[in-house]
């Protein structure tokens, strides 16, 4: 596989435009993946420097190879984007822009041993880092209680039958551990009493992946930190593929754009008393029909952008 085949970068032109990368400065790509967005940001201007982060060592290696022509302007770190401040020793106002392209890459989905898909015989792994001591999906299914499992499927998968599914998993694992996609799909089919539709399987497997990697925790933890790292006029772009991710970004951007965030019944303002910046996308940008036709995995993408005040 070529370095350019790691995945197709979603809404490439929109990302560069929303970040205003042609201004130059220091940018953070917190989910660099195969480096497609990073390359476009670097090509926007000679004055652009980039900090590239990813939890996946394979992704980081691909990005290094792809961006070798920009080596003097790029620094790489393996880790969680929520820890970018510590990883790079950044101070307040250090960044001209931040990009978070959330979710899982095409390469991760298409590599069976990584365990991100529900194709036959795929191990229930799903760790973005691919490394111990992080817990695999199989270990999570084996160790969590029915209540905890139901909460994952209800919250992250919006599954109405979450309690039944969790009970089915607990009953099944009492006989045989769930190790592969086939094992979990058999439980789904038994609980639902019918063949499992691809869309339903995708929701359940995505919910497990989010739980394994604590993806929403990372985003919630990162947003205020990254906001403080933006310089005046700096911009943040978040591309999400799940309604809960989009909701977190939307809520943060709207709150940062309000002058007062005090409760409505408080007689005197006790908060910061001024907006931190402004939303650049009141409603999220979506991929064009042409892009979705070329890259089906772009269809659920939503892009939101925000700018720090002067």
N, C-alpha and C positions, 0 to 999 in steps of 0.2 A: 504494500500500500504506500502510495506517495505521501509526503508530508502534507500536501494540499487536500488529501482525501480524508482527513480525520473527521471533519464534519463540514456541512455547509453553514456559513455564518448568516444568521437571520438579520434582515433589514440593515444590511451593511451601510448603504448610503445614508439612511436615516440616523444611524448611530453616529457617524462622523459629523453629520450636520448638527445634530442635537448637542454633541459635545463641543462644537466649534473648535475642533482640533487644529484647524489651520492657524489659530492664534499662537500655537506653540505652548510650551510649559510642560509640567510633569503630570502624567496621567497614570491612573491605576486601572489595570484590567484584572479584576479580582477573580475571574473565572476564565482564564486565558484559553483553555481547551487546546485546539490545534493551532491557534494563533491567527485565525482569519480576521477577526475584528482588530486585533493588535496590529497586524500588518497594515490595514487600512488607516488606522490612527497614525501610525508612524509615517506613512506615505503622505499624510496631509500637510506636513511641513518639516523642514530641516530643524526647526527649533523644538520639535516634539521629543520628549523623553518618556520612557514607559517603564512602569513597574508591573511585572507579570506574576500572577499567583495562580496556583491550582492545587487542589488536594490530590490529584491523580498524577503519580510520577510519570506514567506513560504520556499523558497529555503535556506535561511540562517538557519532556524530552522532544516531543513532536514540535512544540512551539519553539524550542531552542533551535531546532534544525530549520524550521521555516523562517525564523527571524535572524539567521546568522549574518545576513547582510546588514543588519542594523545593530550588531553586537555592541557597538560603542554607546548606543543610546538606550539599551534595555538591561534591566536587572531582573533576575528570576528568583523566586522563592517557592518552596513546597510548603503548603499549609492552607489554612482556612482564611478566606478573605476578611472575616471578622477580626482576625489578628494582624491585619496589614500594618497597623501603627507600630506594633512591636517587631514584626518581621523586618521592616525597613527602617525602623527608628525615626518615624515621621513625627513632625511637630504640627501644631495647629496651623491651618492655612497653607499647608505645603503643596496641595494638589490643585491643578487646573481642571481636572476632571476625573470622574470615576465611572467605570462601566461594570455592571453586573449582569451577565447573561446566564440566567439561572437554569436549573434543570440538568438533564443528563445529555451527553453528547451522542451523536450517531455512532461514533466509534465504540463507545461503551455499550450501547444497545446491541451493536452488531458483533461484538466479541462474546461468544457463548460463555466462556469460562468466567467472565465478569458477573454473570448472573442477573442482568438487568431486564431480560425479556422473558416472555412466557412460551417461547418455543420449546418443543419437546426435549427433555433431557437436560435442560439448563440448570446448573446448581443455584440454589437460593442463597446467593452471596450479596450482591447489590452495594457493596462498599465502594464509594467513590475513590477512596485512597487505595483500595485493594490490599490493605495491610492490616495485620494484627497490631495492637490489641483491639481494634474496633470490632464490634459485634456484627456478625453476618445476619441476613434475614432468617436463615435457618435457626440460628441460635436465639434470635428474638422470638420466633414462633415457638420454640421449645421452652423458653424461660418465662415469658409473660403470662399473667393470669388472664382469664376470660374477660374480666372487666377492662384490663389494660389493652388487650387486643381489640375489643369492641370499640374502645375510644379511638384507636388508630384508624380503624375502618370507617367509623362514623365521621370523624373530624377531617381526616386527610383524603378519604375516598368518597365521602358523602353517601355512604352505603346505608340504606334503610334497614337492611337485614343484618346489621353489624353484630348484634347479640347472638343471633342464630349462627352466624359464620364463626364467631369466636368460640362458641360452645362446640361446634363441629370440629374445629381445629384442636381444641383441648381433648375431645374424645378420641380423635384420630391419632394424635401424638402419643396417647396412652398405650396404643397398640404398636405403632411404628413411627419413628421420627420422620418429620417432613424435611427432605433433603433436596428435592428437585422441583422444578416447575410442574412436572407431572403429578407429584404428590399433592401440591396445593390445588391444582386444577381438579383433581379427583374429589377433594373436600368440597370445593365450590359446587361441583356438579351434584354431589350427594345432598348438600344443604339446600340447593335451589331446585333440585328435582328435574333438571333439564340440562341440555348441553350449554356450555358457558360461551356467551357471545364475546367476541374480541374486545368490544368496548368495555364490558363488565370486567373482564380479566385485566385489561389495561388499568382500570381505576384501582383495583385491589393491589396489583403489583406496584403501581405508583405510590399508593398509600404506604406500603411496606418500605419502599425505597426512601421516602421522605422521613419515615421514622428511623430507619437504620442510620441515615446520614445527618439526622437532626437539622434538616435543611431550613425549616422555618425558624428554629432557634438561632441559627447562624445569621439569617437575614435580619431578624428582630434585634439581635445584639449588634450587628454591623451598622445598621442605618444611622443611629445617632453618632457613632464614632466617625464614620465616613463624612457625615455632614460637617463635623467640626474640623476635619482635615481639609475641607475645601477652602481655597482662597476666595476673597471677594470676586464675584463674577464667575467662579468655578461652577461646573455643571456635573450633575449626576444623572446617569441613564440606567434604568433597570428594565430588563426584558424578562418577563415572567411567562410561565406556561401552565400555571395552576391558579385558580381563583383566590386561594388563600395568600399566595405570594403577591399577587397583584393587589389584594386588599391591604396588605402591610405597606407596600410602597405607596399606594394611593393615600392611605391614612397619614403616613409620615409626611409626604409632600404637602398635603393640605394643611396639616398642623403647622409645619414650618412656614407656611405662606400666610398665616393669620397673625394679626397684630396682637390679639389677646386670646389665650387659651384657658383662662380661668373658668370655673363653673358659672353658669348663667345667673345663679342666685347670690354670687359673691358681690357685695356692694362696692368694693374697691379692688381694682386690678392689682394682683400680687404676683403675676407672672412676668415674663421678660418685657411685655408691653410693646413689642414691635415684631414685625414679620422678619424672619431670617432670610427670606428670599421669595422667589415666585415660581409657580408652576409654569412650565413651558408647554405642557400637554394636558389641558383640562380633561380631555378624554384620551384614552390610550391610542397610540398609533398601531395599525394592524398591517400585516404583510399584504402585498397586492395579490390579486388572483393569479398573476403570472408567476410570482415567487412561490406561491403555494403549489401551483401546478408542477414546478420544477423541484420543490422540496416540500413534500407532504408534512414533514414534521414541523414546518413553520406555521401551520394553520392555527394553532392555539396561542401563538405568541402575541404578547401585548407589551408595547414599549411606552414607558413613562419617563419624563425628563423634568429636571428641576434645576434652578439656578440660584446660587448663593448671592445675597444682596451685597452691594458695595459698602 
